[in-house]
Amino acid sequence: MAGHSKWANIKHRKDAQDVKRGKIFTKLIREITVAAKIGGEDISANPRLRTAVQAARSQSMSKDTIDKAIKRGAGNLEGSNYSEVRFEGYGPGGVAVIVDTLTDNNNRTVADVRHIFSRCGGNLGTSGCVAYLFDARGQILFQGVNEDALMEAAVVAGADDMRVDEETLEVLTTPERLEEVREALANAGFDQPISCEVAMIPQDSVTVDDLKKAENLLKLMDLLEDYDDVQKAYANFDLPDHIMAQLG
C-alpha cells in the first residue's frame, strides 16, 4: 500500500495541474464515451457510466459536455471510435506496470507506449505477464478527512478494507459494489473523494531503493499518464522515505 499511496499523492498533485490545462477532461470524456458505448446510455443501468459521470462532475465538467460524450458513445452523435487496449510491462527496478488505454489507432498507441517504456529504462511485455500481480478492486481515495470517522462510515457501508498512507485514505471494495459504497459514504458526509474508480491494486510491492531508478520510474509513470491515449497506469512499487526525500 505504501508505494501505491505515495504515487497516489504525487498523482493527485499532478491531476490538479492537469485540470488547469484541460488534459484530464480529455481522458474523462473518452471514458464516458466508451462506458456509454459498452453499457448503454442509461446511467441508472450502467455502473461504469455512473462512475465516469461522477468523476467528470467532481472536476466541474459541464452537463452539456457530459451529455454529448454519452450521446457520442451511444451512437447518437458522430465521433472517434475508441477501443480499450491494455499493455503490460516492467519499469526500472523490475517494477510491474499495467497501462489501460482508449485508442482510435492501435498501431500508433502500441508504438508510442513501447517508446515511453524504452525511454525510461523499462520494457513492454506480453499480455498477462504482470496482470496476475494485481487485483481489480473498487477504490475510493480521500484526503483531508477524519480517519476514525471515515473508518466507521466505511464499515457501515460494507467496504472490504480501509488503508492509510501519509495524507491519503483508501477505501477498498469489490468492483461490483463500488457505486453502492460510494453512495453510502456520500450519505455519511464523505461526498468529495479525490478519486473513485475500479483500479488494479498490487498484491505486493517492489521496493525501489536506488535514486536513479526511482527517478526513471516516476518519469515513466508521468509520461504514461501524460499520453492522451492512456487512461490509467498502475505499478507495484514502493519508494522508501529517504528516496522520497531526495526526490523532493
Contacts in CASP RR format, 6 or more apart in sequence:
PFRMAT RR
TARGET T0000
AUTHOR 0000-0000-0000
METHOD contacts of the structure
MODEL  1
MAGHSKWANIKHRKDAQDVKRGKIFTKLIREITVAAKIGGEDISANPRLR
TAVQAARSQSMSKDTIDKAIKRGAGNLEGSNYSEVRFEGYGPGGVAVIVD
TLTDNNNRTVADVRHIFSRCGGNLGTSGCVAYLFDARGQILFQGVNEDAL
MEAAVVAGADDMRVDEETLEVLTTPERLEEVREALANAGFDQPISCEVAM
IPQDSVTVDDLKKAENLLKLMDLLEDYDDVQKAYANFDLPDHIMAQLG
1 163 0 8 1.000
1 165 0 8 1.000
1 170 0 8 1.000
1 205 0 8 1.000
2 165 0 8 1.000
2 205 0 8 1.000
2 238 0 8 1.000
3 165 0 8 1.000
3 205 0 8 1.000
3 237 0 8 1.000
3 238 0 8 1.000
3 239 0 8 1.000
4 165 0 8 1.000
4 170 0 8 1.000
4 201 0 8 1.000
4 202 0 8 1.000
4 205 0 8 1.000
4 236 0 8 1.000
5 163 0 8 1.000
5 164 0 8 1.000
5 165 0 8 1.000
5 166 0 8 1.000
5 168 0 8 1.000
5 170 0 8 1.000
6 165 0 8 1.000
6 166 0 8 1.000
6 238 0 8 1.000
6 239 0 8 1.000
6 244 0 8 1.000
7 221 0 8 1.000
7 235 0 8 1.000
7 237 0 8 1.000
8 141 0 8 1.000
8 168 0 8 1.000
8 170 0 8 1.000
8 195 0 8 1.000
9 165 0 8 1.000
9 166 0 8 1.000
9 167 0 8 1.000
9 168 0 8 1.000
10 218 0 8 1.000
11 221 0 8 1.000
11 225 0 8 1.000
12 141 0 8 1.000
12 143 0 8 1.000
12 168 0 8 1.000
12 194 0 8 1.000
12 195 0 8 1.000
14 222 0 8 1.000
14 225 0 8 1.000
15 24 0 8 1.000
15 194 0 8 1.000
18 24 0 8 1.000
19 25 0 8 1.000
19 59 0 8 1.000
23 226 0 8 1.000
23 228 0 8 1.000
24 59 0 8 1.000
25 56 0 8 1.000
25 59 0 8 1.000
25 61 0 8 1.000
25 65 0 8 1.000
26 228 0 8 1.000
27 228 0 8 1.000
27 230 0 8 1.000
27 231 0 8 1.000
28 52 0 8 1.000
28 55 0 8 1.000
28 56 0 8 1.000
28 59 0 8 1.000
28 61 0 8 1.000
29 56 0 8 1.000
29 61 0 8 1.000
29 65 0 8 1.000
29 69 0 8 1.000
30 82 0 8 1.000
30 102 0 8 1.000
30 231 0 8 1.000
31 52 0 8 1.000
31 55 0 8 1.000
31 102 0 8 1.000
31 231 0 8 1.000
32 49 0 8 1.000
32 52 0 8 1.000
32 53 0 8 1.000
32 56 0 8 1.000
32 66 0 8 1.000
32 69 0 8 1.000
32 70 0 8 1.000
32 73 0 8 1.000
33 69 0 8 1.000
33 70 0 8 1.000
33 72 0 8 1.000
33 73 0 8 1.000
33 82 0 8 1.000
34 73 0 8 1.000
34 82 0 8 1.000
34 84 0 8 1.000
34 102 0 8 1.000
35 46 0 8 1.000
35 48 0 8 1.000
35 49 0 8 1.000
35 51 0 8 1.000
35 52 0 8 1.000
36 46 0 8 1.000
36 49 0 8 1.000
36 69 0 8 1.000
36 70 0 8 1.000
36 71 0 8 1.000
36 72 0 8 1.000
36 73 0 8 1.000
36 74 0 8 1.000
37 73 0 8 1.000
37 74 0 8 1.000
37 75 0 8 1.000
37 82 0 8 1.000
38 48 0 8 1.000
39 45 0 8 1.000
39 46 0 8 1.000
39 48 0 8 1.000
39 49 0 8 1.000
40 46 0 8 1.000
40 49 0 8 1.000
40 74 0 8 1.000
41 49 0 8 1.000
41 70 0 8 1.000
41 71 0 8 1.000
41 73 0 8 1.000
41 74 0 8 1.000
41 76 0 8 1.000
43 49 0 8 1.000
43 50 0 8 1.000
43 53 0 8 1.000
43 70 0 8 1.000
44 50 0 8 1.000
47 176 0 8 1.000
47 178 0 8 1.000
47 179 0 8 1.000
48 198 0 8 1.000
49 70 0 8 1.000
50 179 0 8 1.000
51 178 0 8 1.000
51 179 0 8 1.000
51 182 0 8 1.000
51 196 0 8 1.000
51 197 0 8 1.000
51 198 0 8 1.000
53 66 0 8 1.000
53 70 0 8 1.000
54 182 0 8 1.000
54 196 0 8 1.000
55 195 0 8 1.000
55 196 0 8 1.000
55 197 0 8 1.000
56 65 0 8 1.000
56 66 0 8 1.000
56 69 0 8 1.000
57 66 0 8 1.000
58 192 0 8 1.000
58 193 0 8 1.000
68 77 0 8 1.000
71 77 0 8 1.000
72 78 0 8 1.000
72 79 0 8 1.000
80 104 0 8 1.000
81 104 0 8 1.000
82 102 0 8 1.000
82 103 0 8 1.000
82 104 0 8 1.000
83 102 0 8 1.000
83 103 0 8 1.000
83 104 0 8 1.000
83 106 0 8 1.000
84 100 0 8 1.000
84 101 0 8 1.000
84 102 0 8 1.000
85 100 0 8 1.000
85 101 0 8 1.000
85 102 0 8 1.000
85 103 0 8 1.000
85 106 0 8 1.000
85 109 0 8 1.000
85 110 0 8 1.000
86 98 0 8 1.000
86 99 0 8 1.000
86 100 0 8 1.000
86 101 0 8 1.000
86 127 0 8 1.000
86 131 0 8 1.000
87 98 0 8 1.000
87 99 0 8 1.000
87 101 0 8 1.000
87 110 0 8 1.000
87 113 0 8 1.000
87 124 0 8 1.000
87 125 0 8 1.000
88 96 0 8 1.000
88 97 0 8 1.000
88 98 0 8 1.000
88 99 0 8 1.000
88 124 0 8 1.000
88 125 0 8 1.000
88 126 0 8 1.000
88 127 0 8 1.000
88 128 0 8 1.000
88 129 0 8 1.000
88 130 0 8 1.000
88 131 0 8 1.000
89 96 0 8 1.000
89 97 0 8 1.000
89 98 0 8 1.000
89 99 0 8 1.000
89 117 0 8 1.000
89 122 0 8 1.000
89 123 0 8 1.000
89 124 0 8 1.000
89 125 0 8 1.000
89 129 0 8 1.000
89 130 0 8 1.000
90 96 0 8 1.000
90 97 0 8 1.000
90 122 0 8 1.000
90 123 0 8 1.000
90 125 0 8 1.000
90 129 0 8 1.000
90 130 0 8 1.000
91 97 0 8 1.000
91 117 0 8 1.000
91 120 0 8 1.000
91 121 0 8 1.000
91 122 0 8 1.000
91 123 0 8 1.000
91 216 0 8 1.000
91 217 0 8 1.000
91 220 0 8 1.000
91 235 0 8 1.000
92 120 0 8 1.000
92 121 0 8 1.000
92 122 0 8 1.000
92 208 0 8 1.000
92 212 0 8 1.000
92 213 0 8 1.000
92 214 0 8 1.000
92 216 0 8 1.000
92 217 0 8 1.000
92 220 0 8 1.000
93 206 0 8 1.000
93 208 0 8 1.000
93 210 0 8 1.000
93 213 0 8 1.000
93 217 0 8 1.000
94 206 0 8 1.000
95 206 0 8 1.000
95 208 0 8 1.000
95 217 0 8 1.000
95 235 0 8 1.000
95 236 0 8 1.000
95 237 0 8 1.000
96 130 0 8 1.000
96 133 0 8 1.000
96 134 0 8 1.000
96 202 0 8 1.000
96 206 0 8 1.000
96 235 0 8 1.000
96 236 0 8 1.000
97 117 0 8 1.000
97 130 0 8 1.000
97 220 0 8 1.000
97 221 0 8 1.000
97 224 0 8 1.000
97 233 0 8 1.000
97 234 0 8 1.000
97 235 0 8 1.000
98 130 0 8 1.000
98 131 0 8 1.000
98 134 0 8 1.000
98 200 0 8 1.000
98 233 0 8 1.000
98 234 0 8 1.000
98 235 0 8 1.000
99 113 0 8 1.000
99 224 0 8 1.000
99 230 0 8 1.000
99 232 0 8 1.000
99 233 0 8 1.000
99 234 0 8 1.000
100 230 0 8 1.000
100 231 0 8 1.000
100 232 0 8 1.000
100 233 0 8 1.000
100 234 0 8 1.000
101 109 0 8 1.000
101 113 0 8 1.000
101 229 0 8 1.000
101 230 0 8 1.000
101 231 0 8 1.000
102 229 0 8 1.000
102 231 0 8 1.000
103 109 0 8 1.000
103 229 0 8 1.000
108 229 0 8 1.000
109 229 0 8 1.000
112 227 0 8 1.000
112 229 0 8 1.000
113 124 0 8 1.000
113 224 0 8 1.000
113 227 0 8 1.000
113 229 0 8 1.000
113 230 0 8 1.000
114 124 0 8 1.000
116 220 0 8 1.000
116 223 0 8 1.000
116 224 0 8 1.000
116 227 0 8 1.000
117 123 0 8 1.000
117 124 0 8 1.000
117 220 0 8 1.000
118 124 0 8 1.000
119 223 0 8 1.000
120 216 0 8 1.000
120 217 0 8 1.000
120 219 0 8 1.000
120 220 0 8 1.000
120 223 0 8 1.000
121 216 0 8 1.000
121 220 0 8 1.000
122 216 0 8 1.000
122 220 0 8 1.000
130 236 0 8 1.000
131 200 0 8 1.000
133 202 0 8 1.000
133 203 0 8 1.000
133 204 0 8 1.000
133 236 0 8 1.000
134 200 0 8 1.000
134 201 0 8 1.000
134 202 0 8 1.000
134 203 0 8 1.000
134 234 0 8 1.000
134 236 0 8 1.000
135 200 0 8 1.000
135 201 0 8 1.000
135 203 0 8 1.000
136 175 0 8 1.000
136 198 0 8 1.000
136 199 0 8 1.000
136 200 0 8 1.000
136 201 0 8 1.000
137 160 0 8 1.000
137 172 0 8 1.000
137 173 0 8 1.000
137 174 0 8 1.000
137 175 0 8 1.000
137 198 0 8 1.000
137 199 0 8 1.000
137 200 0 8 1.000
137 201 0 8 1.000
138 172 0 8 1.000
138 173 0 8 1.000
138 174 0 8 1.000
138 175 0 8 1.000
138 177 0 8 1.000
138 178 0 8 1.000
138 181 0 8 1.000
138 197 0 8 1.000
138 198 0 8 1.000
138 199 0 8 1.000
139 170 0 8 1.000
139 171 0 8 1.000
139 172 0 8 1.000
139 178 0 8 1.000
139 195 0 8 1.000
139 196 0 8 1.000
139 197 0 8 1.000
139 198 0 8 1.000
139 199 0 8 1.000
139 201 0 8 1.000
140 170 0 8 1.000
140 171 0 8 1.000
140 172 0 8 1.000
140 173 0 8 1.000
140 178 0 8 1.000
140 181 0 8 1.000
140 182 0 8 1.000
140 185 0 8 1.000
140 193 0 8 1.000
140 195 0 8 1.000
140 196 0 8 1.000
141 168 0 8 1.000
141 169 0 8 1.000
141 170 0 8 1.000
141 171 0 8 1.000
141 193 0 8 1.000
141 194 0 8 1.000
141 195 0 8 1.000
141 196 0 8 1.000
142 150 0 8 1.000
142 168 0 8 1.000
142 169 0 8 1.000
142 170 0 8 1.000
142 171 0 8 1.000
142 190 0 8 1.000
142 192 0 8 1.000
142 193 0 8 1.000
142 194 0 8 1.000
143 167 0 8 1.000
143 168 0 8 1.000
143 169 0 8 1.000
143 194 0 8 1.000
144 167 0 8 1.000
145 169 0 8 1.000
145 190 0 8 1.000
147 164 0 8 1.000
147 169 0 8 1.000
150 162 0 8 1.000
150 169 0 8 1.000
150 171 0 8 1.000
150 185 0 8 1.000
150 190 0 8 1.000
151 162 0 8 1.000
153 184 0 8 1.000
153 185 0 8 1.000
153 188 0 8 1.000
153 189 0 8 1.000
153 190 0 8 1.000
154 162 0 8 1.000
154 171 0 8 1.000
154 181 0 8 1.000
154 185 0 8 1.000
156 184 0 8 1.000
156 188 0 8 1.000
157 171 0 8 1.000
157 180 0 8 1.000
157 181 0 8 1.000
157 184 0 8 1.000
157 185 0 8 1.000
157 188 0 8 1.000
158 173 0 8 1.000
158 177 0 8 1.000
158 181 0 8 1.000
158 184 0 8 1.000
159 171 0 8 1.000
159 172 0 8 1.000
159 173 0 8 1.000
159 181 0 8 1.000
160 172 0 8 1.000
160 173 0 8 1.000
160 174 0 8 1.000
161 171 0 8 1.000
161 172 0 8 1.000
162 169 0 8 1.000
162 170 0 8 1.000
162 171 0 8 1.000
162 172 0 8 1.000
163 169 0 8 1.000
163 170 0 8 1.000
163 172 0 8 1.000
164 170 0 8 1.000
168 194 0 8 1.000
171 181 0 8 1.000
171 185 0 8 1.000
172 201 0 8 1.000
173 181 0 8 1.000
175 198 0 8 1.000
178 196 0 8 1.000
178 197 0 8 1.000
178 198 0 8 1.000
182 193 0 8 1.000
182 196 0 8 1.000
185 191 0 8 1.000
185 193 0 8 1.000
197 232 0 8 1.000
199 232 0 8 1.000
199 234 0 8 1.000
200 232 0 8 1.000
200 234 0 8 1.000
201 234 0 8 1.000
202 234 0 8 1.000
202 235 0 8 1.000
202 236 0 8 1.000
203 236 0 8 1.000
204 236 0 8 1.000
205 236 0 8 1.000
205 237 0 8 1.000
205 238 0 8 1.000
206 236 0 8 1.000
206 237 0 8 1.000
206 238 0 8 1.000
207 237 0 8 1.000
207 238 0 8 1.000
207 239 0 8 1.000
207 240 0 8 1.000
208 214 0 8 1.000
208 217 0 8 1.000
208 237 0 8 1.000
208 238 0 8 1.000
208 239 0 8 1.000
208 243 0 8 1.000
209 240 0 8 1.000
209 243 0 8 1.000
211 243 0 8 1.000
211 246 0 8 1.000
211 247 0 8 1.000
214 239 0 8 1.000
214 243 0 8 1.000
214 247 0 8 1.000
215 247 0 8 1.000
217 235 0 8 1.000
217 237 0 8 1.000
218 247 0 8 1.000
221 233 0 8 1.000
221 235 0 8 1.000
224 230 0 8 1.000
224 233 0 8 1.000
225 232 0 8 1.000
225 233 0 8 1.000
239 247 0 8 1.000
END
